Amino acid sequence: MKEHNISLEHIDGMAFKTEVDGHELILDAEADFGGKDRGPRPKPLLLVSLLGCTGMDVVSLLNKMRVDYDDFKVKANGTLAEEHPMYYTKIHLEYHIWGKNVDKEKVEKAVALSTERYCGVHFMLSKSSNVSHEIIYHQ
C-alpha cells in the first residue's frame, strides 16, 4: 500500500514550510491574519491539487486516444461556506480545449473517465462538495 508522509515545519508567524516530492513549498496567511503573504493559503492549494490531478488524467487520456488539439487548460471556481468550517460547498471545473477538428466525443470520454474513475482528488472532494464541470471548445 502506497503512503504519502508529509510534515509541516513552523517558520514564524503563520508561515509553514514543507517539502513535497523534493520541492519546497511555503504556506502563509495574509497580514490581516498574522502572516506575511510568503506563500499560498491551504484551501486554494486544494483546488490546485484537483486541477493537477484531473488535468494530468485528461492530457494522458487524450494522448492515448490520439486526440489532436492545440492547447488545454483547466480552471476551478470554488465557493466557500459562509460560516466555519469554511469549506468549498461548490466547485465548478472548466475544461478548455483549443483545436480545429477536436474529437469532442473523445474529449468528453476523457473528462468523464477522470472525474468518475481516475482522479482521487476529485473523488475525495466530491464527498464534501458539489463538484460540477463543463467543457469549453475553442477554435
Order of alpha helices (4+ residues) and beta strands (2+ residues): beta-beta-beta-alpha-beta-beta-alpha-alpha-beta
